[in-house]
């Protein structure tokens, strides 16, 4: 069994199922070309697809939802904040309003 993600016309994942390739190819769950295999272990296509993720056809990867409007994708298709999280022994949470990290107290 494998994991497959159904993408819409905008390349957004709408559904993820576990199935055999033959089942996908049969058309029983819609147009076979709308289904892209995804990896539970992340061994290919970057990561396991989830509803709302985007499939980048050019890079052949699934990209997670943007966590905050100010964050951007890096060269590895990981979302990065505009300011690095402080490296200390304290816990932090992203404060989008101030586009900076806030210490959790």
N, CA, C and O atoms as CSV, one atom per row, in Angstrom:
chain,resi,resn,atom,element,x,y,z
A,1,UNK,N,N,0.839,-1.184,0.000
A,1,UNK,CA,C,0.000,0.000,0.000
A,1,UNK,C,C,0.882,1.245,0.000
A,1,UNK,O,O,1.982,1.264,0.553
A,2,UNK,N,N,0.359,2.265,-0.633
A,2,UNK,CA,C,1.071,3.536,-0.724
A,2,UNK,C,C,0.123,4.670,-0.379
A,2,UNK,O,O,-1.094,4.487,-0.350
A,3,UNK,N,N,0.676,5.825,-0.120
A,3,UNK,CA,C,-0.118,7.023,0.142
A,3,UNK,C,C,-0.207,7.843,-1.142
A,3,UNK,O,O,0.784,8.006,-1.855
A,4,UNK,N,N,-1.393,8.351,-1.429
A,4,UNK,CA,C,-1.625,9.174,-2.604
A,4,UNK,C,C,-2.378,10.432,-2.200
A,4,UNK,O,O,-3.269,10.397,-1.351
A,5,UNK,N,N,-2.003,11.545,-2.823
A,5,UNK,CA,C,-2.652,12.832,-2.573
A,5,UNK,C,C,-3.398,13.253,-3.836
A,5,UNK,O,O,-2.841,13.243,-4.933
A,6,UNK,N,N,-4.672,13.624,-3.662
A,6,UNK,CA,C,-5.448,14.152,-4.789
A,6,UNK,C,C,-5.293,15.662,-4.797
A,6,UNK,O,O,-5.591,16.337,-3.812
A,7,UNK,N,N,-4.818,16.187,-5.937
A,7,UNK,CA,C,-4.630,17.631,-6.051
A,7,UNK,C,C,-5.673,18.225,-6.981
A,7,UNK,O,O,-6.146,17.566,-7.907
A,8,UNK,N,N,-6.027,19.481,-6.723
A,8,UNK,CA,C,-7.017,20.164,-7.566
A,8,UNK,C,C,-6.303,20.937,-8.683
A,8,UNK,O,O,-5.091,20.806,-8.853
A,9,UNK,N,N,-7.048,21.732,-9.435
A,9,UNK,CA,C,-6.493,22.475,-10.567
A,9,UNK,C,C,-5.445,23.491,-10.140
A,9,UNK,O,O,-4.604,23.884,-10.948
A,10,UNK,N,N,-5.480,23.926,-8.873
A,10,UNK,CA,C,-4.488,24.881,-8.345
A,10,UNK,C,C,-3.325,24.160,-7.668
A,10,UNK,O,O,-2.485,24.796,-7.031
A,11,UNK,N,N,-3.272,22.824,-7.804
A,11,UNK,CA,C,-2.218,21.987,-7.222
A,11,UNK,C,C,-2.251,21.960,-5.697
A,11,UNK,O,O,-1.220,21.761,-5.054
A,12,UNK,N,N,-3.424,22.157,-5.125
A,12,UNK,CA,C,-3.603,22.081,-3.671
A,12,UNK,C,C,-4.140,20.687,-3.327
A,12,UNK,O,O,-5.045,20.179,-3.990
A,13,UNK,N,N,-3.575,20.082,-2.291
A,13,UNK,CA,C,-4.005,18.751,-1.869
A,13,UNK,C,C,-5.389,18.842,-1.241
A,13,UNK,O,O,-5.621,19.622,-0.317
A,14,UNK,N,N,-6.307,18.023,-1.767
A,14,UNK,CA,C,-7.676,17.980,-1.252
A,14,UNK,C,C,-7.969,16.730,-0.440
A,14,UNK,O,O,-8.892,16.716,0.374
A,15,UNK,N,N,-7.181,15.676,-0.660
A,15,UNK,CA,C,-7.445,14.410,0.027
A,15,UNK,C,C,-6.181,13.561,-0.018
A,15,UNK,O,O,-5.426,13.622,-0.989
A,16,UNK,N,N,-5.946,12.772,1.022
A,16,UNK,CA,C,-4.842,11.816,1.055
A,16,UNK,C,C,-5.425,10.470,1.449
A,16,UNK,O,O,-6.171,10.364,2.422
A,17,UNK,N,N,-5.075,9.434,0.678
A,17,UNK,CA,C,-5.571,8.091,0.965
A,17,UNK,C,C,-4.422,7.083,0.903
A,17,UNK,O,O,-3.343,7.378,0.388
A,18,UNK,N,N,-4.674,5.908,1.432
A,18,UNK,CA,C,-3.762,4.777,1.302
A,18,UNK,C,C,-4.403,3.822,0.307
A,18,UNK,O,O,-5.548,3.408,0.487
A,19,UNK,N,N,-3.669,3.473,-0.740
A,19,UNK,CA,C,-4.227,2.628,-1.788
A,19,UNK,C,C,-3.106,1.969,-2.580
A,19,UNK,O,O,-1.932,2.303,-2.425
A,20,UNK,N,N,-3.491,1.042,-3.416
A,20,UNK,CA,C,-2.569,0.427,-4.371
A,20,UNK,C,C,-2.575,1.262,-5.652
A,20,UNK,O,O,-3.581,1.892,-5.979
A,21,UNK,N,N,-1.466,1.266,-6.366
A,21,UNK,CA,C,-1.377,1.999,-7.626
A,21,UNK,C,C,-2.456,1.538,-8.603
A,21,UNK,O,O,-3.024,2.363,-9.319
A,22,UNK,N,N,-2.751,0.228,-8.647
A,22,UNK,CA,C,-3.777,-0.302,-9.552
A,22,UNK,C,C,-5.145,0.308,-9.266
A,22,UNK,O,O,-5.911,0.582,-10.190
A,23,UNK,N,N,-5.452,0.522,-7.988
A,23,UNK,CA,C,-6.728,1.126,-7.608
A,23,UNK,C,C,-6.805,2.563,-8.118
A,23,UNK,O,O,-7.828,2.972,-8.667
A,24,UNK,N,N,-5.729,3.331,-7.940
A,24,UNK,CA,C,-5.684,4.707,-8.450
A,24,UNK,C,C,-5.848,4.692,-9.963
A,24,UNK,O,O,-6.635,5.460,-10.516
A,25,UNK,N,N,-5.097,3.807,-10.634
A,25,UNK,CA,C,-5.136,3.718,-12.101
A,25,UNK,C,C,-6.489,3.282,-12.641
A,25,UNK,O,O,-6.803,3.550,-13.801
A,26,UNK,N,N,-7.293,2.618,-11.828
A,26,UNK,CA,C,-8.606,2.128,-12.278
A,26,UNK,C,C,-9.611,3.256,-12.491
A,26,UNK,O,O,-10.614,3.072,-13.181
A,27,UNK,N,N,-9.348,4.419,-11.905
A,27,UNK,CA,C,-10.288,5.533,-12.009
A,27,UNK,C,C,-11.408,5.476,-10.986
A,27,UNK,O,O,-12.328,6.292,-11.034
A,28,UNK,N,N,-11.346,4.527,-10.060
A,28,UNK,CA,C,-12.404,4.370,-9.064
A,28,UNK,C,C,-12.537,5.585,-8.151
A,28,UNK,O,O,-13.602,5.813,-7.577
A,29,UNK,N,N,-11.469,6.365,-8.011
A,29,UNK,CA,C,-11.499,7.557,-7.150
A,29,UNK,C,C,-11.276,8.830,-7.965
A,29,UNK,O,O,-10.835,9.846,-7.429
A,30,UNK,N,N,-11.579,8.771,-9.241
A,30,UNK,CA,C,-11.434,9.940,-10.098
A,30,UNK,C,C,-10.280,9.800,-11.071
A,30,UNK,O,O,-9.698,8.725,-11.220
A,31,UNK,N,N,-9.967,10.880,-11.714
A,31,UNK,CA,C,-8.923,10.900,-12.733
A,31,UNK,C,C,-7.574,10.517,-12.128
A,31,UNK,O,O,-7.094,11.186,-11.213
A,32,UNK,N,N,-6.956,9.442,-12.635
A,32,UNK,CA,C,-5.686,8.993,-12.064
A,32,UNK,C,C,-4.597,10.069,-12.036
A,32,UNK,O,O,-3.777,10.083,-11.118
A,33,UNK,N,N,-4.573,10.961,-13.013
A,33,UNK,CA,C,-3.522,11.986,-13.047
A,33,UNK,C,C,-3.688,13.038,-11.946
A,33,UNK,O,O,-2.776,13.828,-11.704
A,34,UNK,N,N,-4.846,13.050,-11.282
A,34,UNK,CA,C,-5.062,13.962,-10.152
A,34,UNK,C,C,-4.443,13.429,-8.865
A,34,UNK,O,O,-4.407,14.131,-7.855
A,35,UNK,N,N,-3.962,12.201,-8.898
A,35,UNK,CA,C,-3.400,11.559,-7.705
A,35,UNK,C,C,-1.886,11.471,-7.821
A,35,UNK,O,O,-1.365,10.939,-8.801
A,36,UNK,N,N,-1.185,11.987,-6.829
A,36,UNK,CA,C,0.271,11.984,-6.791
A,36,UNK,C,C,0.705,11.160,-5.585
A,36,UNK,O,O,0.232,11.379,-4.470
A,37,UNK,N,N,1.604,10.214,-5.816
A,37,UNK,CA,C,2.085,9.413,-4.688
A,37,UNK,C,C,2.901,10.292,-3.748
A,37,UNK,O,O,3.673,11.148,-4.179
A,38,UNK,N,N,2.711,10.059,-2.463
A,38,UNK,CA,C,3.432,10.792,-1.429
A,38,UNK,C,C,4.070,9.778,-0.488
A,38,UNK,O,O,3.636,8.628,-0.422
A,39,UNK,N,N,5.080,10.196,0.224
A,39,UNK,CA,C,5.854,9.274,1.042
A,39,UNK,C,C,5.593,9.488,2.526
A,39,UNK,O,O,5.803,10.582,3.051
A,40,UNK,N,N,5.133,8.439,3.196
A,40,UNK,CA,C,4.888,8.494,4.634
A,40,UNK,C,C,6.175,8.835,5.382
A,40,UNK,O,O,6.147,9.554,6.381
A,41,UNK,N,N,7.297,8.320,4.896
A,41,UNK,CA,C,8.580,8.551,5.562
A,41,UNK,C,C,9.275,9.827,5.091
A,41,UNK,O,O,10.299,10.221,5.649
A,42,UNK,N,N,8.718,10.471,4.067
A,42,UNK,CA,C,9.354,11.665,3.520
A,42,UNK,C,C,10.555,11.344,2.653
A,42,UNK,O,O,11.381,12.219,2.395
A,43,UNK,N,N,10.668,10.100,2.195
A,43,UNK,CA,C,11.832,9.695,1.408
A,43,UNK,C,C,11.806,10.238,-0.020
A,43,UNK,O,O,12.828,10.219,-0.707
A,44,UNK,N,N,10.653,10.719,-0.470
A,44,UNK,CA,C,10.577,11.403,-1.760
A,44,UNK,C,C,9.460,12.434,-1.704
A,44,UNK,O,O,8.562,12.347,-0.867
A,45,UNK,N,N,9.523,13.396,-2.588
A,45,UNK,CA,C,8.600,14.539,-2.646
A,45,UNK,C,C,8.572,15.316,-1.328
A,45,UNK,O,O,7.536,15.851,-0.933
A,46,UNK,N,N,9.690,15.367,-0.676
A,46,UNK,CA,C,9.985,16.162,0.519
A,46,UNK,C,C,9.319,15.653,1.787
A,46,UNK,O,O,9.995,15.414,2.788
A,47,UNK,N,N,8.001,15.485,1.759
A,47,UNK,CA,C,7.286,15.122,2.984
A,47,UNK,C,C,5.937,14.511,2.635
A,47,UNK,O,O,5.464,14.614,1.503
A,48,UNK,N,N,5.331,13.879,3.619
A,48,UNK,CA,C,3.994,13.337,3.437
A,48,UNK,C,C,3.025,14.481,3.190
A,48,UNK,O,O,2.971,15.435,3.966
A,49,UNK,N,N,2.267,14.387,2.119
A,49,UNK,CA,C,1.281,15.416,1.804
A,49,UNK,C,C,0.160,15.412,2.836
A,49,UNK,O,O,-0.135,14.386,3.450
A,50,UNK,N,N,-0.454,16.568,3.014
A,50,UNK,CA,C,-1.612,16.719,3.890
A,50,UNK,C,C,-2.583,17.679,3.200
A,50,UNK,O,O,-2.185,18.465,2.340
A,51,UNK,N,N,-3.842,17.608,3.580
A,51,UNK,CA,C,-4.847,18.500,3.011
A,51,UNK,C,C,-4.398,19.950,3.193
A,51,UNK,O,O,-4.011,20.361,4.287
A,52,UNK,N,N,-4.455,20.705,2.113
A,52,UNK,CA,C,-4.052,22.108,2.138
A,52,UNK,C,C,-2.628,22.354,1.674
A,52,UNK,O,O,-2.265,23.491,1.374
A,53,UNK,N,N,-1.812,21.303,1.610
A,53,UNK,CA,C,-0.451,21.469,1.100
A,53,UNK,C,C,-0.502,21.767,-0.395
A,53,UNK,O,O,-1.503,21.487,-1.055
A,54,UNK,N,N,0.571,22.331,-0.922
A,54,UNK,CA,C,0.665,22.607,-2.355
A,54,UNK,C,C,1.665,21.637,-2.974
A,54,UNK,O,O,2.709,21.340,-2.395
A,55,UNK,N,N,1.319,21.150,-4.167
A,55,UNK,CA,C,2.241,20.309,-4.913
A,55,UNK,C,C,2.942,21.179,-5.940
A,55,UNK,O,O,2.296,21.748,-6.819
A,56,UNK,N,N,4.257,21.284,-5.836
A,56,UNK,CA,C,5.062,22.047,-6.783
A,56,UNK,C,C,5.528,21.078,-7.866
A,56,UNK,O,O,6.430,20.271,-7.642
A,57,UNK,N,N,4.905,21.166,-9.038
A,57,UNK,CA,C,5.218,20.238,-10.130
A,57,UNK,C,C,6.651,20.390,-10.614
A,57,UNK,O,O,7.305,19.398,-10.937
A,58,UNK,N,N,7.145,21.620,-10.669
A,58,UNK,CA,C,8.504,21.846,-11.162
A,58,UNK,C,C,9.552,21.210,-10.257
A,58,UNK,O,O,10.530,20.640,-10.742
A,59,UNK,N,N,9.353,21.305,-8.956
A,59,UNK,CA,C,10.312,20.748,-7.998
A,59,UNK,C,C,9.935,19.325,-7.576
A,59,UNK,O,O,10.740,18.625,-6.961
A,60,UNK,N,N,8.710,18.898,-7.906
A,60,UNK,CA,C,8.195,17.571,-7.556
A,60,UNK,C,C,8.234,17.348,-6.041
A,60,UNK,O,O,8.726,16.330,-5.555
A,61,UNK,N,N,7.692,18.345,-5.305
A,61,UNK,CA,C,7.637,18.262,-3.844
A,61,UNK,C,C,6.291,18.777,-3.340
A,61,UNK,O,O,5.609,19.554,-4.009
A,62,UNK,N,N,5.932,18.324,-2.147
A,62,UNK,CA,C,4.774,18.859,-1.451
A,62,UNK,C,C,5.275,19.899,-0.459
A,62,UNK,O,O,6.235,19.657,0.272
A,63,UNK,N,N,4.623,21.054,-0.435
A,63,UNK,CA,C,5.022,22.150,0.437
A,63,UNK,C,C,3.901,22.408,1.435
A,63,UNK,O,O,2.739,22.557,1.056
A,64,UNK,N,N,4.260,22.458,2.705
A,64,UNK,CA,C,3.290,22.685,3.769
A,64,UNK,C,C,2.658,24.065,3.681
A,64,UNK,O,O,3.128,24.942,2.957
A,65,UNK,N,N,1.584,24.231,4.437
A,65,UNK,CA,C,0.893,25.521,4.485
A,65,UNK,C,C,1.800,26.583,5.089
A,65,UNK,O,O,2.584,26.299,5.994
A,66,UNK,N,N,1.690,27.792,4.589
A,66,UNK,CA,C,2.462,28.907,5.116
A,66,UNK,C,C,1.977,29.194,6.535
A,66,UNK,O,O,0.799,29.496,6.727
A,67,UNK,N,N,2.866,29.107,7.542
A,67,UNK,CA,C,2.425,29.274,8.928
A,67,UNK,C,C,1.989,30.696,9.264
A,67,UNK,O,O,1.068,30.890,10.058
A,68,UNK,N,N,2.643,31.690,8.666
A,68,UNK,CA,C,2.320,33.099,8.912
A,68,UNK,C,C,2.577,33.873,7.622
A,68,UNK,O,O,3.450,33.488,6.844
A,69,UNK,N,N,1.836,34.955,7.377
A,69,UNK,CA,C,2.017,35.725,6.145
A,69,UNK,C,C,3.434,36.271,5.943
A,69,UNK,O,O,3.863,36.444,4.803
A,70,UNK,N,N,4.155,36.541,7.009
A,70,UNK,CA,C,5.493,37.124,6.881
A,70,UNK,C,C,6.580,36.089,6.576
A,70,UNK,O,O,7.701,36.466,6.233
A,71,UNK,N,N,6.277,34.814,6.693
A,71,UNK,CA,C,7.284,33.780,6.477
A,71,UNK,C,C,7.431,33.494,4.984
A,71,UNK,O,O,6.470,33.605,4.223
A,72,UNK,N,N,8.642,33.127,4.578
A,72,UNK,CA,C,8.923,32.841,3.173
A,72,UNK,C,C,9.596,31.475,3.039
A,72,UNK,O,O,10.152,30.940,3.998
A,73,UNK,N,N,9.532,30.931,1.834
A,73,UNK,CA,C,10.176,29.653,1.571
A,73,UNK,C,C,11.663,29.849,1.314
A,73,UNK,O,O,12.071,30.780,0.620
A,74,UNK,N,N,12.466,28.951,1.886
A,74,UNK,CA,C,13.897,28.988,1.600
A,74,UNK,C,C,14.204,28.059,0.421
A,74,UNK,O,O,13.292,27.499,-0.186
A,75,UNK,N,N,15.477,27.901,0.104
A,75,UNK,CA,C,15.888,27.089,-1.049
A,75,UNK,C,C,15.552,25.609,-0.883
A,75,UNK,O,O,15.556,24.866,-1.865
A,76,UNK,N,N,15.260,25.167,0.345
A,76,UNK,CA,C,14.881,23.776,0.603
A,76,UNK,C,C,13.376,23.602,0.751
A,76,UNK,O,O,12.907,22.543,1.169
A,77,UNK,N,N,12.620,24.642,0.407
A,77,UNK,CA,C,11.157,24.627,0.511
A,77,UNK,C,C,10.667,24.468,1.941
A,77,UNK,O,O,9.653,23.819,2.198
A,78,UNK,N,N,11.405,25.073,2.868
A,78,UNK,CA,C,10.991,25.148,4.270
A,78,UNK,C,C,10.576,26.581,4.574
A,78,UNK,O,O,11.230,27.523,4.127
A,79,UNK,N,N,9.507,26.752,5.322
A,79,UNK,CA,C,9.052,28.085,5.698
A,79,UNK,C,C,9.980,28.661,6.761
A,79,UNK,O,O,10.285,28.006,7.758
A,80,UNK,N,N,10.419,29.886,6.536
A,80,UNK,CA,C,11.337,30.551,7.458
A,80,UNK,C,C,10.775,31.897,7.893
A,80,UNK,O,O,10.203,32.626,7.083
A,81,UNK,N,N,10.936,32.228,9.174
A,81,UNK,CA,C,10.495,33.538,9.652
A,81,UNK,C,C,11.465,34.618,9.176
A,81,UNK,O,O,12.607,34.311,8.832
A,82,UNK,N,N,11.028,35.874,9.152
A,82,UNK,CA,C,11.936,36.945,8.739
A,82,UNK,C,C,13.029,37.217,9.770
A,82,UNK,O,O,14.022,37.875,9.462
A,83,UNK,N,N,12.849,36.714,10.988
A,83,UNK,CA,C,13.827,36.874,12.069
A,83,UNK,C,C,14.048,35.494,12.680
A,83,UNK,O,O,13.088,34.795,13.003
A,84,UNK,N,N,15.296,35.107,12.838
A,84,UNK,CA,C,15.597,33.800,13.433
A,84,UNK,C,C,15.158,33.755,14.891
A,84,UNK,O,O,15.213,34.752,15.611
A,85,UNK,N,N,14.725,32.577,15.299
A,85,UNK,CA,C,14.331,32.406,16.701
A,85,UNK,C,C,15.566,32.531,17.600
A,85,UNK,O,O,16.624,31.993,17.274
A,86,UNK,N,N,15.438,33.229,18.717
A,86,UNK,CA,C,16.575,33.350,19.635
A,86,UNK,C,C,17.058,31.982,20.098
A,86,UNK,O,O,16.266,31.063,20.308
A,87,UNK,N,N,18.351,31.869,20.250
A,87,UNK,CA,C,18.952,30.632,20.739
A,87,UNK,C,C,19.291,30.842,22.210
A,87,UNK,O,O,20.321,31.423,22.551
A,88,UNK,N,N,18.407,30.358,23.067
A,88,UNK,CA,C,18.607,30.446,24.512
A,88,UNK,C,C,17.810,29.324,25.163
A,88,UNK,O,O,17.264,28.474,24.459
A,89,UNK,N,N,17.733,29.302,26.456
A,89,UNK,CA,C,17.035,28.236,27.167
A,89,UNK,C,C,15.555,28.550,27.384
A,89,UNK,O,O,14.892,27.882,28.177
A,90,UNK,N,N,15.037,29.555,26.691
A,90,UNK,CA,C,13.653,29.979,26.878
A,90,UNK,C,C,12.794,29.516,25.703
A,90,UNK,O,O,13.289,29.288,24.599
A,91,UNK,N,N,11.510,29.386,25.966
A,91,UNK,CA,C,10.569,29.022,24.908
A,91,UNK,C,C,10.034,30.294,24.255
A,91,UNK,O,O,9.847,31.317,24.913
A,92,UNK,N,N,9.791,30.208,22.941
A,92,UNK,CA,C,9.316,31.366,22.190
A,92,UNK,C,C,8.136,30.989,21.320
A,92,UNK,O,O,7.937,29.825,20.972
A,93,UNK,N,N,7.366,31.995,20.981
A,93,UNK,CA,C,6.252,31.845,20.061
A,93,UNK,C,C,6.348,32.992,19.060
A,93,UNK,O,O,6.786,34.090,19.402
A,94,UNK,N,N,5.936,32.729,17.826
A,94,UNK,CA,C,6.005,33.762,16.803
A,94,UNK,C,C,4.890,34.780,17.006
A,94,UNK,O,O,3.730,34.408,17.183
A,95,UNK,N,N,5.237,36.056,16.980
A,95,UNK,CA,C,4.287,37.161,17.107
A,95,UNK,C,C,4.185,37.834,15.740
A,95,UNK,O,O,5.021,38.665,15.385
A,96,UNK,N,N,3.169,37.473,14.989
A,96,UNK,CA,C,3.026,37.982,13.621
A,96,UNK,C,C,2.791,39.487,13.586
A,96,UNK,O,O,3.268,40.173,12.682
A,97,UNK,N,N,2.064,39.995,14.558
A,97,UNK,CA,C,1.773,41.431,14.579
A,97,UNK,C,C,3.057,42.266,14.622
A,97,UNK,O,O,3.146,43.313,13.980
A,98,UNK,N,N,4.047,41.795,15.381
A,98,UNK,CA,C,5.321,42.507,15.506
A,98,UNK,C,C,6.437,41.871,14.674
A,98,UNK,O,O,7.585,42.313,14.709
A,99,UNK,N,N,6.083,40.843,13.937
A,99,UNK,CA,C,7.036,40.049,13.138
A,99,UNK,C,C,8.342,39.793,13.890
A,99,UNK,O,O,9.438,40.121,13.434
A,100,UNK,N,N,8.164,39.191,15.060
A,100,UNK,CA,C,9.314,38.844,15.880
A,100,UNK,C,C,8.915,37.738,16.855
A,100,UNK,O,O,7.733,37.427,17.002
A,101,UNK,N,N,9.899,37.152,17.513
A,101,UNK,CA,C,9.650,36.121,18.507
A,101,UNK,C,C,9.339,36.741,19.845
A,101,UNK,O,O,9.900,37.772,20.218
A,102,UNK,N,N,8.430,36.096,20.567
A,102,UNK,CA,C,8.034,36.551,21.901
A,102,UNK,C,C,8.310,35.418,22.876
A,102,UNK,O,O,7.960,34.264,22.630
A,103,UNK,N,N,8.940,35.767,23.979
A,103,UNK,CA,C,9.237,34.773,25.000
A,103,UNK,C,C,7.934,34.330,25.667
A,103,UNK,O,O,7.068,35.149,25.976
A,104,UNK,N,N,7.816,33.034,25.879
A,104,UNK,CA,C,6.664,32.495,26.600
A,104,UNK,C,C,6.996,32.530,28.080
A,104,UNK,O,O,7.987,31.950,28.521
A,105,UNK,N,N,6.157,33.215,28.839
A,105,UNK,CA,C,6.410,33.332,30.282
A,105,UNK,C,C,5.333,32.623,31.075
A,105,UNK,O,O,5.377,32.614,32.305
